[in-house]
Amino acid sequence: MDEDLELHVEACTYLAGLRGAGRAFNTEKTYAGRIALYLSYCRGHRLDWPGPSLPQLMAMMRWLVDEPMPSRSRKPGAPVRYRSEGTANAIMGTVGEFCRSLSSQRVEVLATVSGGRTAG
């Protein structure tokens, strides 16, 4: 969902593509959380989510590892939890796939609009 509590069209399209490709429900659910985390990070850091730069992606990777995760416990004094580098890598892999899918969606839209002609 976006800041207006509307469904995020590009994220929904990406997730529908996973479903259409026969990916498991749990994969779609996991990827949905990772994409939501990415979009929230971009909103919080005022980044252009469709076209992040390499330094911006590297900063997010560091943030994923260095920033404590929300506690699952309601008890005061619960231990602070951090993501492992492996988990951060998995999240960034999903982000990379999502960003690549946006690029291919734009090419398809341009081809449709131009009557099948693409530059190149």
C-alpha positions, 0 to 999 in steps of 0.5 A: 500500500502507498502513503494514501493506503492505496494498493501499490500498482507496480508492486501488485503487478510484480507479485501477480507475475510471481503468481502467474509464473507458478511461484509458491504462495509463501514465496509471494508472501515473503517477497511482498514483505521485502518489497514493502520494506523497500518502498517504506525505506525509500519513502522514509529516506525520500528516495526515488524508488523506481530508479535507485542509484547503486550508492542508495542501494548500498546504503539500504543494505547497510541499514538492513544490517545495522538498524535494529528490527522491531521487537516481536515481544511486548515485554519491556527489555526484550533483546534487540534483534538485527538482520544477518547479512544473509537476510539483508542479501536476500532482501536486496536480491528481491529488490533487484528483481523488483527493480528489473521488473519495472524496467521490463514493464516500461519497455513493454509499455513503450513498445505498446505505445509506439506500435511495437517499435522500440529504439535500438 
